[in-house]
């Protein structure tokens, strides 16, 4: 049970903070259903349920966003990840999640100084020719300081917030338990894979906490653009980069948020829009490693219409197989082939049951709305938005590795149109998609995949005798086992066991009543208050058993009502 799992002493303080924030923002009933209220009251914490009234007038998406902001790093990042799940949340929720700002007050300078000195091996004033203790910006995970190297290179020093990791780990443990509880208690949510979403989120957040990993991702993407002089990726200075600190070149340019300065600098908006789109499309389609958060704050415009990308803490990865699926999907959308789109979506659905015929019919109607339109008339972001609405309608979920991708496409289209009102993502994407399809079926690529498949088949055949020998040895020794895993079998077993326990207690109570009634009519023997002692003792035992039965049935009925209310909320 969730309540039992949450009794870990090490997380109790953080759980009290989470519950208090949820209550203040009007989610007291959620705290009650999750068992946090009873847990915290037993630990001696007072909960003030009336604090929620101040937020009662706000719509739920806004209240959730405010609560996530107040809960700090882990939940801000969770909200940012949820903003990519356009396949699972309605637009009003996505809009609120997208407003989550990764800004926070800077950490106290003495704490930052102590950590920097430990990581650099010396105080920053001794390592850099100049170091500014006043941060340029502060986010939920790290803050950024300006510095200059001894050779005159201007750099930024990104420092992870001191002491942030234990809180993040506690939050992730709580989220993992909550996801496991949701999957166990609400079968209808399994299609959305809560535990897998939390696992992916935890892995992404751990990577983002490691600033050296951000440096490695930056170097990999820079290597992919080494022959593209119009794309700039900051250089990482590995001599001073560690898990908690990253030193990289400082980009001096026009922020993507200051489009008014783009015109003043004489830059070509149309060219910037095309170059930015082609760069991100190359990351996605060709390289399989892409900037997963290409919003305006992570883009700078430089002289000669060059573009710089910064902040590679959040990157997306696509396997070759997934890129093939994506190419088929996008080509099917742009060229109006509903069956091709449906085949890809059904592959993504996996074992989750869906109405294939209904899906194809809906996709046919969807694609027909774009029939006869030229590429210039197609809004790719709007098309993907409608496609994700179909996913929600058919209770299908995007694979976790594609959620970031869809959000990147939508963000990229918006950035391109902000630069150039005539920008069209479909026109930019289709040539690259077709080139990727042609590259996949070139003789060299076909031969390479053929040799790879042959090598795998030969390896399988070569290992077959050893596998059969191990199987036969296990059978001779009586160690051959067959494991059958039936979903929720343990929970059903527990319910049957509980019902049997109640039946046994009921029979014992009935026997005690009948036996005690007989004893009460038999003269002689010890008495208490003028009544036969053993008969009275039997009635007391029957009363206790009856009270236990009533309490057990009441608890089960209450749990069922809470489960039904949770399903209604979902």
N, C-alpha and C positions, 0 to 999 in steps of 0.2 A: 504494500500500500504506500501511497505517496507520503502520508503522515509519518509512517515508520521510517521511510527513507530520509525524511528531512530532519530527523532527530540528531544528525551529526553536530556535535558541539562546535566544531570549527566554523560552521557556516551560520550559526544561530544569529550572530550580530548582524551579518549582512541580510539575512532573511527578515529581521526586524525592520531594517531600512527599506527593503523592497515592499514589505506589507504596508508600512507607513505611507510611502509614496503612492501606492495603489489606492489606499483609502482616501488620501487627500484629493485624489483626482476622480473620486466617485466609483471606484471599483471594489468597494468593501465586500460586496456579495461574492465577487470572484475570490477574494482572500478567504472568506468563510468556506466556500466550496472546496478550495484547495487544501483545507486543513491547517492553514498557517495561523489562523486566529487562535485556535485551541492550543497549538504548539507554543506560540509566543506568550499567551496568557499563563501557561504552565511554567514558562521560563521567567515569569515575573515582569513582563513588559505590559504596560497599559496601552490599549488601543483606543483612539478617539474617533469613533465612527462618524460623528457629526461634522468632521472637517471636510467631508466630501461635498457639502451643500454649495460651497463657493464655485464648484465646477459643474454643478448639475445642469446648467443652462447650455453647456457646450455640447456639440454633436460628438458621438463616440470617437470618430477618427481623430478629431482635434484633441480630445482628452487623452487618447492613447499616445499621440505624438508628444504632448506636454509631459506625460508621465515618463516616457522613454528618455527625454532630454534630462529630466531630473535624476533618473536612475544612473546616469553616467555612461562611461566608456562602452561597456559591453552592450548595453541596450541601445545606445546611439548607433553603434555599428550594426546591431541586429535590425534596427529600423531601416538603415541604409540598404541592408541586404533584402529586407522585405519589400523595399521600394522597387526592386528588380523583379518581384514576383507578380508581374502583370497578368500571369495566367491564373492567379489564385485570388487576387484582391480587386475589388471594384475601383474605378478611377478615383473616387473621392478619398479612398484609403491610400492609393499610390501617391496622390498629390500631397497628402499630409506627411507620409513617410519621406517623400522627396524634399520636404522643407526642413528635415532634421539637419541642423548645422553642426559641423564638427569643430565647434569653437568652445573654448573653456578658459577660465582665468589661468594665468601662468602659475607654475609651481613656485614655491618659495625659493629664492635664489640660493640660500645656504644649502638646501637639499640638492639642488641641481649642481652646485659647485662641488659638493662632496662626491657625488656620483661621477661627474665628469673627470675629476682628479683621479678617481679610482680607475676609470676606463682608459684614460689617456696616459696614465703613469706620471702625470705632472699637472699642476694647475693650468687652466687654459691660457692664462697670460704668458706662461713659459713655453707653451707649444706653438701659439700663433703670434704673428707680428701685431695683430689687433684682434680683440674679441669684445663684442658688445654684450654685456650681461642683460640688457633690456631686449626681450624677444621680439622678433619681427611678427610672429604669429604663434598662437598656442591652440592646439587641438586636444581632443580627448585622449589621444595616445602619446603625442609628442609635442614639443615646442621647438621653434626654429630661431637660431641666433645668427647674426652676421659676423663674419670673421675674415681675416686676410692672412694668407700663408706668408712664409718668409720670402718666397720668390715674387711676391706681389699679387698672386692670384686671389681674386675675391671669391669667397666660398660661403656656404651656409653650413651651420652645424645643427643637425637635427638630433634632439636629445629626448629619449623616452622618459616619460614622467616617473620620478622616483616612487617606488612602492606600489606601482599600479598592478603588477602581475598577480599578487595573491587575491586581490578583489576580483579580477577577471576570472581566475580559476574557480573561485567560489560561485560566481555567476554562471559559469558554464556547467558546473556540476548541478546546480539547481535547474537549469534549462534542460539538461539531459534527463533528469528525473521526471520533470514535467512532461517532456515529449514521450517518454516511455509510458507514463500514466495515461496520456491521451490516446496512444495507440491501443493500449490494453482495454480501456473503458469505452472507447468510441470507435467501433470498427469502421464507421463511415469516413473517418479521417485518415485511414491507412493509405488511401489513394494519394494523399498529399505527402506521405512519408515524413511525419514530424521528426522522427529520430534521425533519419538521413539528412534532413535539413539542418538539424542542430549539429550533427557531425561535420557536415560541410562548413557550416558557419564557424565551428570551433577551429577547424583546420585553417580556414582563411584568417581568423583572428590571431591564431598563434603565429602564422607567417607575418602578419602585419606588425605584431609585437617585436619581431626580430628585424631590426633595422638593417642588419647585414644582409638579410634575405632580400630586402628592398633594393639594396645595392646590386646584388647578383642579378635580379630581374631587370634592373635598369641597364646593366652591362649587356645582357642577352639581347634586349630590344635594340640597344645602340648598335650591336654587331649586325643585326638584321637590316639596319639602315645605314651601314657604312658607305654604301654607294649612292646615298640620297643626300646631297649637300643641302637641300632645302628643308630637311627635317633635323632638328637638334635635340639630343638627349644629354642631360648633364653628365659630366664625367665624375666618377666616384674616386675619391682619394682613399685607397685601401690602407694606407699606412695608419690612419686614425679611425677607420671604420670598425665598429664592433656591434655586438647584439643590441646595445643600448645607445649607440651613437653612430651617426652616419654623416660623413663630411663629403660634400659634393660642390661642383662649380655653381656659382650664383648666376642665375639667368637675369639679365637686364633687358627687359623688353616691355611690351604693352600687354597688360593682363587681358584675357579674353572677356572680362567683364567691362572693360573700358572701350567700347566700340567707337565712342566719340573721338578718342585719340587715334584710332586707326585711320580715319579720314584726314585728321590733322597731320599725320605722318606721311601722307601720300601713298599709303599701301593700297593694293588692289584687292578689294573685298571678294570679288568673284574668284580670283586665283587662290586666295587664302582658303575659301570654302572648298574648292576642288582638291587642293593639296592636303588639307586636313582630312577630308573624307577618304581620299585614296590611301593616305597613310594608315588610318585605322582599318580600312578594308584589307589592306595588305597584311596587317597584324593578324586579322581574323582568318582570312581565307587562305593566305599563303603560308604564314609563319605558325599559326596555331597558338600564339602567345600574344595577348592583346591587353591594352590599357582598359581596365574594367570600369573606370570612373572618369571618362573624358569630358567632364563638365568644364565650363568656362574658366573656373578658378585654377584648373590644372593645365591651361594652355596659355602660351605667350606668343605674341606676334613680333617678329624681329625685322630689321632692315632687309631689303631685297626680297620681301615677301616670304621669308622663312618662318617656320613654325617650330616652337619648342614645346615638348611635353614634359611635365614634371610629376613627381609623387607616384611612384610605382608600388606603393604599399598594397594596393588591390589590383591584381591582374587575373585575367581569365585564361584558361587553357582549353584547347580543343584537340582531341586525338584526330588522327587522319581519318578514321571511320566516321567520327562525328562531323568533321568538316565535309565529308562526302554527303552525309545526310542533309546538312545545312545547305549545301550547294543545290542539291535536288529540290529541296523545299523552296528556296528563293527563286530558282529558275522556273519551277512549276507555278509559283505565284505570278511572276512577271510575265511568263508566256501563257498564263491562263490554262493550266492543266490540273484540274481538281483531283483526278485519281492519283497523280504523282504526289500531290500534297497530302492526300489522305494516307497513302502508303507510309510516308515518313512519320506522320502523326501516330499511326497505329503502331509502328515500331517503337516510338517513344512511350506509348501507353504500356507496353510490356504485357504482363499477365492481367492487368486491370481490365475487367469486362466493360465493353462499351457497345453501343449500337452502331456497328460498322456501316450498315446501309443508311441509317439516319445521318451519320457523320458525312458520308460521301454526298448525300443530297444537300445538306447544309453547305458543304464546301462548293458544290456546283452553283448554288444560288449566290454564294459569296463571290466566286470568281466571275460569274455572269455580270455582277455589278461593275466590273472593270473591263468588260468586253468592249472593244472598239476604241478604248482610250490609248493615246500614245504614251510613251514612257514619260514625257514631260508632264503629262496630266496625272500620273500616278504618284500619290504621296505614300512612300514606303512605310513611314512611321504610322500613319493612319491605317494602312493595310495590316501591319503587324498588330496594331491595337485591336482591330476587328477580329483577327485570327485568334488572339489570346482570349477574347470574349467567347469565341466558339469553344476554346479549350475549357473555360469555366462552365459553359452550358452543358458540355458532355462529361464533366467531372474528370477531365484529364489534366495531368500536371506535367509541365516541362521538366526534363531532366535537370538536375541542379546545375550542371556545367553550362546549360544553355540559358538559364535565367539571366545571368549577367550579360550574356551576348545580346538578347533581345533588348534589354534596357540600354545597352551601348548603342545599338542601332537607332533607337528612338531618340536618345540624347544627341547623337551625332546629327540626325536629320534636323533637330531643333537648332543646333549650333550653326549648321550650314545655312538654314533659312534666315537666321539672325544676321548673318554676314551678307547674304545675297538672297533677295526675295524670290528670285527665279531658280534657286538651287533645287536640284532634284536628285535624291539619293539613288533612285532606280536607274537613272541614266549613268551615274558613276559606277554603280555596283555591277550592272549586267555585263559589260565588257570583261571585267575581272573574273566574274563567275564563269563565263563561257571559256575564258582562257584557262581557268583551273580545270574545267571539265575536259578540254582538249589535252591539257598536260597529263591528266590521269590516264588517258587512253593512247598516249604515244607508245610506240614499240618498246622503248627503253623502260618506261614505267610498267607496262604490262609484263615484260620479261622479269623485271625485278620482283613484282608481286608473285609471278609464277614460281620463281626460284625460292622465294620465301615460303610459299605454300608447300612446295615440294620438300623443302628442308624440314618443315614442321611435320609433314606426313611421314617422312623417313625416320625422324626422331621418335614419333609415336610407335611406328612399326618396330623399330629397334628396341624400344623399351618394353614391348609387349611380352616377350618370354619372361623377363624378370617380374613383371606385374602378375602374370599368371602363376609363376612359382610362389610368390608371396601369398597369393589368394589360396592356393592349394595347401600351403603350410598352415595358414590360419585355419582352414577347414579341418585338417587332420588334428590339430591341437584343440579343436572345439572353441576357437576364438573368433569364429566368423559371426559377425553381428549385423543385424539389419535395423537401422534407426528410422523410425517414422515420426515425423514432426507434424503434429496437427495444431493449427493456430488455436490459441485460447484453451487447449486441453487442460492445462493446470487450473485455470480459472473455473472451468466446468467441474473439474474434480473437486475443487474446494467447495463449490456450491452444493454438490451432491453430498459431500461429507458433512456440511453444515446441516442439510436437511435430515440426514440420518441421525445426527446427534440430537436434533430436536425431537425426532420420532422416538428415540430411545428414552430421552428424558420424559416425554409425554407418557410412554408406557409405564415407566417407573412411578410417575406421579399417580397414574390411575391405579396401579397396584397398591401404592401406599394408602390411597383413599379407601379402597375396598378392604384391605387388610386391617387398617386402623378402625374402620367401622365395625368389623367383626370383633376386634379386640375390645372395643368399647362396650360390647354387649356381654362379655364374659366376666363373671364375678371373680373377685380375688385378685391377688397380685398387688404390687406397689401402686400408690396413688399420688397425685399432685393436684392440689386445689379441689380435692374430692373427685377427680377423674382418673381413670386408669392411666398410669405414667406412660406405658409403651404405646397405647393408642394415641395419647396426646402428642408424643414424640413423632409418631407417624404423620399426624396431621400437620405438624410444624414443618417436617421435611417436604410434604406435598405442597405446602404453601410456598416454601422457598423455591422449589422446582417450578411451580406455576409462575412466580414472579420472574424467574430467569427466562422462561419461555416467552412471556409477554414482552420483556425488555429486548430479547433477541429479535422477535418479529417486528417490534417497533423500529429497531435500528435498521433492519433490512428494508422496511417500507420507506424510512427517511432517506436511505442511500439511493433507493430507486427513484424517489421524487427528485433528489438533487441531480441524478444522472439525466432524468428527462428534461429538467430545466437547463442543464448544460447543453443537451442536444438542441433545445429550442434556440439557445443563444448562438450556437454554431450554425 
